[in-house]
Amino acid sequence: MNDLISAIATASGAAGIAVVRMSGEGALETAKKMFSRRGEFQPNVMYPGVIDAGAFRDYGMCVYFRAPRSFTGEDVVELHCHGGTEIARGVLRRTLQLGARMAERGEFTRRAYLNGKLSLSAAEGLGEMISASSEAQVRAGYLLYSEKLTRLGTQLQAQLTECLAQVDADLDYPEEDLDADAREAIETRLSHVGQRLSALLAQYSAGRKIKSGVRVALVGAPNAGKSSLLNALLGYDRAIVSDVPGTTRDLNEGVLEICGVNFLLTDTAGLRESADKVEQEGVRRAKDAIRGADVIVWLRDEAPAPDFPAGTPVITVGAKSDLARRGGCDVLVSSVTGEGLDDLRALLYERGFGRENDDAFLLSERHYRALLAASDAVKEALRAVKTEPGELYAEDVRRAWEALGAISGETANESIIDEIFSRFCVGK
Ligand code: GDP
């Protein structure tokens, strides 16, 4: 077992309780020296008692997790004291006086990884959950944490191993050329792996939206009702509403959560030519927002549609539906009566994010790159499998296998592992 590490596992500041966690050799013995319970410690049982921090005492709880059935796979003890900075610090200090060492960032999770309790992508999923800014990010993080991606990677690796075994069998008997059936079997397997990889890679755009939000540009002529719509969607007065055309000179923004996904709404300045310098700047920024948008909400009027970037979905809105009911729109909306707001939210989710992405979990660039490298190598192998001798494409298959191994951590190097765990906080 490793040396004893200790850290405050909860965030600092005033709170009901705080948790000081120790992991490694002597965790229970150390806890016993500072906790009032005299009897035996059953694993996974919370005991109430007095925590002796040396400088002061607190009434709290203590729980012991016996190796290997703990988060880190080592002996772990948690001391639950009252919250607030000083109490937790004092309890931590006491564990250090009794021989524990201050844990480094992510060291608990790193140990869990090194002890085989979770894969690298699961550890990263946990990190996503902890740093999440939307429910969708928590959901995606949990899928990673529950080893969904590592399992998929391992299944694909198994398929590649099968291919390699077939090639190897061929290489062992070079005089018997790999027959057409065997080649076809390899090809079928490889193309299956390739399809699975492509399907996974296609999730990445949704993953980016889960992580950073779906960018929405509200576009329309001055006075079309953009600021009012932004406020109505957000449910509070974020933008200044005025009936003087051109008053929305800057970008008014707000975050709207739909089904757990964050939508970053930008109310662009009215798109019109103007001599006013400030307004011109507003128009320039509006154009940038439109270029960068994942989905455009266009408040339609009599004028023809502006030049929207090709490929960006557009939701056509008939605004001020309480005053006039415009034809040819996806949805009629009134910021005054609230008509159509729910339908607009549903359309934003469908066109800006996509129901098919409800279970997307490919959020991390590292995972994306690993899958992309694997996919490229499989494509190379597929090109060669028909015509080239086995030893040539076997190399591509091996490369794909290695790339997939980076997801679980099997083939990840030390510096990548360091980088991943350094992103965690101390105590996780
Ligand atoms: P923007 O320039 O596109 O941002 O437009 P505003 O949101 O500032 O709205 C311009 C004017 O239209 C204001 O006087 C609003 O009160 C009015 N307005 C906006 N939305 C509605 C609506 O749904 N119904 C009605 N009756 N008036 C609206």
Boltz pocket constraint, residues with backbone or C-beta under 6 A from the ligand:
constraints:
  - pocket:
      binder: B
      contacts: [[A, 220], [A, 221], [A, 222], [A, 223], [A, 224], [A, 225], [A, 226], [A, 227], [A, 228], [A, 229], [A, 240], [A, 241], [A, 242], [A, 243], [A, 244], [A, 245], [A, 246], [A, 247], [A, 248], [A, 268], [A, 270], [A, 319], [A, 320], [A, 321], [A, 322], [A, 323], [A, 333], [A, 334], [A, 335], [A, 336], [A, 337]]
      max_distance: 6.0
